[in-house]
Amino acid sequence: MSETLLARRAGSARTPEQVTPSRPPRALVWSVGVGGVATLLAVLALLLRVLPTGSRLGGWTYPYVRDAGAWAVVWPAAVVIPAVLGLLLLSRRLPARFDAATVAGWLVAAVPLQSLLRWYAPSPLAGIVVSDRANSFYSPTRRWSAGEFISGYHEIVERLPPHARTNMPGKTMLYYLLDALGLSPLGMGVAVLVLSNLAALLLYLIVRDLTGDRRMALYALALCLFMPGRLHFTPILNAVAPVPILFALWLHVRFLRTRHWAYALGLGAAIYLTLFFEPSPLILGLVFAALLVFALRGGSDRVRANWTDAARQVVLAVAGFAVCLVAVRLLFGYDIVSGFEYVLADAKRFNNRWRPYDIWVTRNLWYFVLCAGFASCALLPVAAWASVRRALTHPMALLTLSGLTVLALLDLLGMNRGETVRLWIFIAVFLLLPAAWLCARTARLWPVAVVLSAMVLQTAAGTAMLGFVQL
């Protein structure tokens, strides 16, 4: 056998980390630099109270809660950034057999670091949990039992406090679960933070299953753990909203990898859970469809399907959803279809009365940047350009383009107006994948280190200066 052929075979067997060039692409260097500078300017504007945070004419704004020049509020970032970068450096050096321990270490270490970034938050975790103005999913647990609440939901919905009335009952049921565990309001707030961090774990699993790239999966995990919008609103349950839909997406990917019927059946149940908890993320169904088409067109060496597989998945997913629907209806008398119609109609009435479409269709995108982070958003145009030529050959390119399409549809449909830092956390979490993909295209650590540090800094400054949650 020739040396050339041996070299080719050896090269094809290398891991994604081994074939990644060490020198960062020029476009990545520029976009990371732009994101870093934009973050510094935004933080300066926050500290001087001049960063735009809404529209009084449009009926919504986030108020400043500290005087201009409160420079000391960024010291938590000065502590968290070295800790996070140290974790990142250590994680990259550990061999593959320690992957599970590495992920567990990140999830454990994240909670105290995230809590430190909330040092100057104007509202304490326990106060947010019990406040009907900020989070009215807790107070129904003081008035009705879990069985009374879900079985009589259609009769009592008009008597519920505002947020509980205008959302699906899954959010209130989560507080029944936390109460059953015997947690105090403070414990519930910490539990919500831990649950919201599962979105980072699911991003890691999705990337690993789709690409096999350990470094890219690690970057997705780390970026999600310190995304500004998610931490600004914890323990508001919008921070947990990405978890059910990302769980469904992971089950979708697992089916395309293994063709095992249990993943397809579980996908239907996960879709029901998403609808029961927060319907808005279901618009990511476009991403599910794009991945299925990718698999049908030949996919990659990790995800592939034929038309029989696709039909089997659809049938089993519908069956899983139907089983959940019928079981909940028979056992508790709750009709999820009627519940969704009520919430949708209420949202339309509210938007049409209080939030003008023409103002928010443009300003929503600014709020999306506040949510996802200036540094990660600076990478989106480069990721989109890199994806155009590779959408049918690379799964991350496909996720980038389909995710950006979902963002555009969300904005143009006007489903959410004015509160999109909170309401679009789910799409902001998903669109961290392009940033992780670009940063993983070089073996150098500094691009992801800059992006991650900038996100931590923005989180600390924004949480301290703005009243994202009002008691």
C-alpha positions as CSV (number, residue, x, y, z in Angstrom):
1,M,0.0,0.0,0.0
2,S,1.4,3.4,-1.0
3,E,2.4,6.0,1.6
4,T,0.0,8.5,-0.1
5,L,-3.0,6.2,0.5
6,L,-1.9,5.5,4.1
7,A,-1.7,9.3,4.7
8,R,-5.2,9.8,3.2
9,R,-6.7,7.1,5.4
10,A,-5.0,8.4,8.5
11,G,-6.2,11.9,7.7
12,S,-9.8,10.7,7.2
13,A,-9.7,9.0,10.7
14,R,-8.7,12.2,12.5
15,T,-11.1,13.9,14.9
16,P,-12.6,17.3,14.1
17,E,-10.3,18.9,16.6
18,Q,-7.2,17.4,14.8
19,V,-8.2,18.7,11.4
20,T,-9.0,22.2,12.5
21,P,-6.4,24.7,11.5
22,S,-4.6,26.6,14.3
23,R,-4.7,30.0,12.5
24,P,-8.1,31.7,12.9
25,P,-9.9,32.7,9.7
26,R,-9.6,36.4,9.0
27,A,-13.4,36.9,9.1
28,L,-13.5,35.3,12.6
29,V,-10.8,37.6,13.8
30,W,-12.6,40.7,12.6
31,S,-16.0,39.6,13.9
32,V,-14.7,38.7,17.3
33,G,-12.9,42.1,17.5
34,V,-16.1,43.9,16.5
35,G,-18.1,42.0,19.1
36,G,-15.6,42.7,21.8
37,V,-15.5,46.5,21.0
38,A,-19.3,46.6,20.7
39,T,-19.6,45.0,24.1
40,L,-17.3,47.5,25.8
41,L,-19.2,50.4,24.2
42,A,-22.5,48.9,25.3
43,V,-21.3,48.4,28.9
44,L,-20.0,51.9,29.0
45,A,-23.4,53.2,27.7
46,L,-25.1,51.1,30.3
47,L,-23.0,52.5,33.1
48,L,-23.7,56.1,31.8
49,R,-27.5,55.2,31.4
50,V,-27.6,56.1,27.7
51,L,-28.1,52.6,26.2
52,P,-31.6,52.4,24.6
53,T,-33.8,50.0,26.5
54,G,-37.2,50.2,24.9
55,S,-39.7,52.7,23.6
56,R,-42.1,54.8,25.6
57,L,-44.1,55.4,22.5
58,G,-44.2,51.7,21.9
59,G,-45.5,51.0,25.3
60,W,-42.5,49.2,26.9
61,T,-39.1,50.0,28.3
62,Y,-36.7,48.5,30.9
63,P,-35.9,51.2,33.6
64,Y,-32.5,52.0,34.9
65,V,-32.2,51.2,38.6
66,R,-28.8,52.9,39.4
67,D,-27.3,56.3,38.9
68,A,-24.8,56.9,36.1
69,G,-21.2,56.0,36.8
70,A,-21.8,53.0,39.1
71,W,-18.5,51.5,37.9
72,A,-18.1,49.2,40.9
73,V,-21.0,47.0,39.6
74,V,-18.7,45.2,37.1
75,W,-16.4,43.7,39.8
76,P,-18.3,40.4,39.8
77,A,-17.3,40.0,36.1
78,A,-13.6,40.5,37.1
79,V,-13.9,37.5,39.3
80,V,-16.0,35.3,37.1
81,I,-14.1,35.8,33.8
82,P,-10.8,34.3,35.1
83,A,-12.7,31.4,36.6
84,V,-14.6,30.7,33.4
85,L,-11.5,30.9,31.3
86,G,-9.6,28.6,33.6
87,L,-12.4,26.1,33.3
88,L,-12.3,26.5,29.5
89,L,-8.6,25.9,29.4
90,L,-8.7,22.9,31.7
91,S,-11.7,21.4,29.8
92,R,-9.9,21.6,26.5
93,R,-6.9,19.7,27.9
94,L,-8.8,16.8,29.4
95,P,-8.9,13.7,27.3
96,A,-12.2,12.4,25.8
97,R,-12.7,9.8,28.6
98,F,-13.4,12.7,31.0
99,D,-16.1,14.3,28.9
100,A,-19.0,13.4,31.2
101,A,-17.0,14.7,34.2
102,T,-16.1,17.9,32.3
103,V,-19.8,18.7,31.5
104,A,-20.8,17.9,35.1
105,G,-18.1,20.2,36.4
106,W,-19.3,23.1,34.2
107,L,-22.9,22.6,35.4
108,V,-21.9,22.5,39.0
109,A,-19.4,25.4,38.8
110,A,-21.8,27.6,36.8
111,V,-24.4,28.0,39.6
112,P,-22.2,30.0,42.1
113,L,-20.6,31.9,39.2
114,Q,-24.0,32.9,37.8
115,S,-25.1,33.8,41.3
116,L,-22.1,36.1,41.7
117,L,-23.1,37.9,38.5
118,R,-26.4,38.7,40.1
119,W,-24.7,40.3,43.1
120,Y,-26.1,43.8,42.2
121,A,-29.5,42.5,40.8
122,P,-32.2,44.9,42.1
123,S,-34.5,42.0,43.0
124,P,-33.6,38.9,45.1
125,L,-34.4,35.4,43.8
126,A,-36.9,34.7,46.6
127,G,-38.6,38.0,46.1
128,I,-39.1,37.3,42.4
129,V,-40.5,33.9,43.0
130,V,-43.3,35.1,45.4
131,S,-44.1,38.4,43.5
132,D,-47.4,38.3,41.6
133,R,-46.2,41.3,39.5
134,A,-43.0,39.6,38.3
135,N,-43.9,35.9,38.5
136,S,-47.5,35.0,39.3
137,F,-47.0,31.2,38.9
138,Y,-46.2,30.7,42.5
139,S,-49.3,32.2,44.2
140,P,-51.8,29.7,42.7
141,T,-49.9,26.9,44.5
142,R,-50.9,28.6,47.8
143,R,-54.6,28.6,46.8
144,W,-55.3,25.4,45.0
145,S,-53.8,21.9,45.1
146,A,-52.1,20.6,42.0
147,G,-55.1,18.4,41.2
148,E,-57.6,21.2,41.7
149,F,-55.5,23.5,39.6
150,I,-55.1,21.4,36.5
151,S,-58.5,19.7,36.6
152,G,-60.3,22.9,37.1
153,Y,-58.0,25.1,35.0
154,H,-60.6,26.1,32.3
155,E,-63.0,27.3,35.0
156,I,-60.5,29.1,37.2
157,V,-58.2,30.6,34.5
158,E,-60.0,34.0,34.7
159,R,-59.3,34.2,38.4
160,L,-55.6,33.7,38.1
161,P,-53.1,36.5,38.5
162,P,-51.8,38.1,35.2
163,H,-48.9,35.9,34.2
164,A,-50.5,32.7,35.2
165,R,-53.7,33.6,33.3
166,T,-51.9,34.6,30.1
167,N,-49.5,31.6,29.9
168,M,-50.0,27.9,29.6
169,P,-50.4,26.0,32.9
170,G,-47.1,24.1,32.6
171,K,-45.2,27.0,34.3
172,T,-47.5,26.9,37.3
173,M,-47.3,23.1,37.5
174,L,-43.5,23.5,37.7
175,Y,-43.9,25.4,40.9
176,Y,-46.2,22.7,42.2
177,L,-43.4,20.2,41.6
178,L,-40.8,22.5,43.3
179,D,-43.2,22.9,46.2
180,A,-43.6,19.1,46.5
181,L,-39.9,18.9,46.9
182,G,-40.2,21.1,50.0
183,L,-38.2,24.0,48.6
184,S,-38.4,27.5,50.1
185,P,-38.9,30.5,47.7
186,L,-35.1,31.0,47.6
187,G,-34.6,27.3,47.0
188,M,-37.1,27.5,44.1
189,G,-35.2,30.3,42.6
190,V,-32.0,28.4,42.7
191,A,-33.8,25.3,41.3
192,V,-35.1,27.4,38.4
193,L,-31.5,28.5,37.7
194,V,-30.3,24.9,37.7
195,L,-33.2,23.8,35.4
196,S,-32.5,26.6,33.0
197,N,-28.8,25.4,32.7
198,L,-30.1,22.2,31.2
199,A,-30.4,24.2,28.0
200,A,-26.6,24.3,27.9
201,L,-26.3,20.5,28.4
202,L,-28.8,19.9,25.6
203,L,-26.9,22.2,23.2
204,Y,-23.8,20.2,24.1
205,L,-25.5,16.9,23.3
206,I,-27.0,18.2,20.1
207,V,-23.6,19.3,18.8
208,R,-21.9,16.1,19.8
209,D,-24.5,13.9,18.1
210,L,-24.6,16.0,15.0
211,T,-20.9,16.7,14.5
212,G,-18.8,14.6,16.9
213,D,-16.8,17.8,17.6
214,R,-16.0,17.9,21.3
215,R,-14.6,21.4,21.2
216,M,-17.6,22.9,19.4
217,A,-19.9,21.2,21.9
218,L,-17.9,22.6,24.8
219,Y,-18.1,26.1,23.4
220,A,-21.9,25.8,23.0
221,L,-22.2,24.7,26.6
222,A,-20.1,27.5,28.0
223,L,-21.7,30.3,25.9
224,C,-25.2,29.2,26.9
225,L,-24.3,29.1,30.6
226,F,-23.4,32.8,30.5
227,M,-25.7,34.2,27.9
228,P,-26.9,37.7,29.2
229,G,-30.7,37.4,28.6
230,R,-31.0,34.1,30.3
231,L,-29.3,35.3,33.5
232,H,-31.0,38.7,33.5
233,F,-34.4,37.1,34.0
234,T,-33.6,34.1,36.2
235,P,-35.8,32.9,38.0
236,I,-38.5,34.1,35.6
237,L,-39.5,30.9,33.8
238,N,-38.8,32.2,30.3
239,A,-35.2,31.2,31.2
240,V,-36.4,27.6,31.3
241,A,-38.4,27.8,28.0
242,P,-35.5,26.6,25.8
243,V,-35.3,23.3,27.7
244,P,-38.3,21.4,26.4
245,I,-37.8,22.4,22.8
246,L,-34.1,21.6,22.9
247,F,-34.9,18.3,24.5
248,A,-37.3,17.6,21.5
249,L,-34.5,18.6,19.1
250,W,-32.0,16.3,20.7
251,L,-34.5,13.4,20.5
252,H,-35.0,14.3,16.8
253,V,-31.2,14.2,16.2
254,R,-31.0,10.9,18.2
255,F,-33.6,9.3,16.0
256,L,-31.8,10.4,12.8
257,R,-28.6,8.8,14.2
258,T,-30.1,5.6,15.5
259,R,-33.5,5.2,13.9
260,H,-34.7,3.8,17.3
261,W,-38.5,4.1,17.7
262,A,-38.3,5.2,21.4
263,Y,-36.7,8.5,20.3
264,A,-39.5,9.3,17.9
265,L,-42.1,8.4,20.4
266,G,-40.4,10.6,23.0
267,L,-40.2,13.4,20.5
268,G,-44.0,13.6,20.4
269,A,-44.1,13.7,24.2
270,A,-41.5,16.4,24.3
271,I,-43.5,18.5,21.8
272,Y,-46.5,18.2,24.1
273,L,-44.4,19.3,27.0
274,T,-43.2,22.3,25.0
275,L,-46.8,23.3,24.2
276,F,-47.8,22.7,27.8
277,F,-45.0,24.9,29.1
278,E,-44.4,27.6,26.5
279,P,-45.7,27.4,22.9
280,S,-43.6,30.1,21.3
281,P,-40.5,27.8,20.8
282,L,-42.5,25.5,18.6
283,I,-41.7,27.8,15.7
284,L,-38.3,26.1,15.8
285,G,-40.1,23.3,14.0
286,L,-38.6,24.8,10.9
287,V,-35.2,23.6,12.2
288,F,-36.6,20.1,12.8
289,A,-37.9,20.0,9.2
290,A,-34.6,21.3,7.8
291,L,-32.6,18.6,9.6
292,L,-35.0,15.9,8.3
293,V,-34.5,17.2,4.7
294,F,-30.7,17.2,5.3
295,A,-30.8,13.6,6.5
296,L,-33.0,12.6,3.5
297,R,-30.6,14.2,1.0
298,G,-27.8,12.1,2.2
299,G,-27.0,13.9,5.4
300,S,-23.6,13.1,6.9
301,D,-21.8,10.1,8.4
302,R,-23.6,10.8,11.6
303,V,-27.2,11.6,10.6
304,R,-28.9,9.9,7.7
305,A,-32.5,8.7,6.9
306,N,-34.7,7.4,4.1
307,W,-38.3,8.0,3.4
308,T,-39.4,5.0,5.4
309,D,-37.5,6.4,8.4
310,A,-39.1,9.8,8.0
311,A,-42.6,8.3,7.8
312,R,-42.0,6.1,10.8
313,Q,-40.7,9.1,12.8
314,V,-43.7,11.3,11.9
315,V,-46.2,8.5,12.8
316,L,-44.5,7.7,16.1
317,A,-44.1,11.4,17.1
318,V,-47.8,12.0,16.4
319,A,-48.6,8.9,18.4
320,G,-46.5,10.2,21.3
321,F,-48.2,13.6,21.3
322,A,-51.6,12.0,21.0
323,V,-51.0,9.7,24.0
324,C,-50.0,12.7,26.2
325,L,-53.0,14.7,25.0
326,V,-55.5,11.9,25.6
327,A,-54.0,10.8,28.9
328,V,-54.0,14.4,30.4
329,R,-57.5,14.9,29.1
330,L,-58.9,11.7,30.6
331,L,-57.0,11.9,33.9
332,F,-57.3,15.6,34.7
333,G,-59.9,17.0,32.2
334,Y,-57.4,19.6,30.8
335,D,-57.7,20.2,27.1
336,I,-54.4,21.6,25.8
337,V,-55.9,22.7,22.5
338,S,-58.5,24.9,24.2
339,G,-55.8,26.2,26.5
340,F,-53.5,27.1,23.7
341,E,-56.3,28.9,21.8
342,Y,-57.1,31.0,24.9
343,V,-53.5,32.0,25.4
344,L,-53.0,32.8,21.7
345,A,-56.2,35.0,21.5
346,D,-55.2,36.8,24.7
347,A,-51.7,37.6,23.3
348,K,-53.2,38.9,20.1
349,R,-55.6,41.2,21.9
350,F,-52.9,42.6,24.2
351,N,-50.5,43.3,21.3
352,N,-53.1,44.9,19.2
353,R,-54.2,47.2,22.0
354,W,-50.9,48.1,23.7
355,R,-47.9,47.3,21.4
356,P,-47.8,48.8,17.9
357,Y,-46.3,46.5,15.3
358,D,-44.4,49.0,13.2
359,I,-42.3,50.2,16.2
360,W,-41.4,46.8,17.5
361,V,-40.7,45.0,14.2
362,T,-37.5,47.0,14.1
363,R,-36.6,47.4,17.8
364,N,-37.2,43.7,18.6
365,L,-33.9,43.0,16.8
366,W,-32.1,45.3,19.1
367,Y,-33.6,43.5,22.1
368,F,-32.5,40.2,20.6
369,V,-28.9,41.5,20.6
370,L,-29.3,42.6,24.3
371,C,-30.5,39.0,25.0
372,A,-28.0,37.0,23.1
373,G,-25.0,39.3,23.7
374,F,-23.2,41.8,21.4
375,A,-20.2,39.5,21.1
376,S,-22.1,36.4,19.9
377,C,-24.3,38.4,17.6
378,A,-21.3,40.0,15.9
379,L,-20.5,36.5,14.6
380,L,-23.9,35.8,13.1
381,P,-23.3,37.6,9.7
382,V,-20.0,35.7,9.2
383,A,-21.7,32.4,10.2
384,A,-24.6,33.1,7.8
385,W,-22.1,33.9,4.9
386,A,-20.1,30.7,5.7
387,S,-23.4,28.7,5.8
388,V,-24.7,29.7,2.4
389,R,-22.3,27.4,0.4
390,R,-22.4,24.6,3.0
391,A,-26.1,24.4,4.0
392,L,-26.6,21.0,2.3
393,T,-23.3,19.5,3.4
394,H,-22.7,20.6,7.0
395,P,-25.3,20.3,9.8
396,M,-24.1,23.5,11.6
397,A,-24.5,25.5,8.5
398,L,-28.0,24.2,8.2
399,L,-28.8,25.0,11.8
400,T,-27.4,28.6,11.3
401,L,-29.5,29.4,8.3
402,S,-32.7,27.8,9.6
403,G,-32.2,29.5,13.0
404,L,-31.8,32.9,11.4
405,T,-34.9,32.2,9.3
406,V,-36.9,31.5,12.5
407,L,-35.6,34.8,14.0
408,A,-36.8,36.7,10.9
409,L,-40.2,35.0,11.0
410,L,-40.6,35.7,14.7
411,D,-39.9,39.4,14.2
412,L,-42.0,39.8,11.1
413,L,-45.0,37.9,12.5
414,G,-45.0,40.3,15.5
415,M,-45.8,37.5,18.0
416,N,-43.7,39.2,20.6
417,R,-43.4,43.0,21.0
418,G,-41.4,44.9,23.5
419,E,-40.5,42.2,25.9
420,T,-38.3,40.2,23.5
421,V,-35.3,40.1,25.8
422,R,-37.4,37.8,27.9
423,L,-39.7,36.2,25.3
424,W,-36.9,35.4,22.8
425,I,-34.5,33.7,25.2
426,F,-35.2,30.4,23.4
427,I,-34.2,31.6,20.0
428,A,-31.2,33.5,21.4
429,V,-30.0,30.3,23.1
430,F,-30.3,28.4,19.8
431,L,-28.4,31.0,17.9
432,L,-25.4,30.6,20.1
433,L,-24.6,27.5,18.0
434,P,-23.2,29.6,15.0
435,A,-20.8,31.4,17.4
436,A,-19.7,28.0,18.8
437,W,-19.2,26.7,15.3
438,L,-17.1,29.6,14.1
439,C,-14.9,29.7,17.3
440,A,-14.3,25.9,16.9
441,R,-12.9,26.4,13.4
442,T,-9.6,27.3,14.9
443,A,-7.5,25.5,17.5
444,R,-6.7,28.8,19.1
445,L,-8.5,29.5,22.4
446,W,-8.6,33.3,22.3
447,P,-11.6,33.8,20.0
448,V,-14.1,31.9,22.2
449,A,-12.3,33.4,25.3
450,V,-13.0,37.0,24.0
451,V,-16.7,36.1,23.2
452,L,-17.3,34.4,26.5
453,S,-15.6,37.2,28.5
454,A,-17.6,39.8,26.7
455,M,-20.9,38.0,27.5
456,V,-20.0,37.7,31.2
457,L,-19.2,41.5,31.3
458,Q,-22.4,42.4,29.6
459,T,-24.4,40.1,32.0
460,A,-22.9,41.8,35.1
461,A,-23.4,45.3,33.8
462,G,-26.9,44.8,32.5
463,T,-28.2,42.9,35.5
464,A,-26.9,45.6,37.8
465,M,-28.1,48.7,35.8
466,L,-31.5,47.6,34.4
467,G,-34.7,46.6,36.1
468,F,-35.4,43.6,33.9
469,V,-37.6,42.2,36.6
470,Q,-39.9,44.5,38.6
471,L,-41.4,43.4,41.9
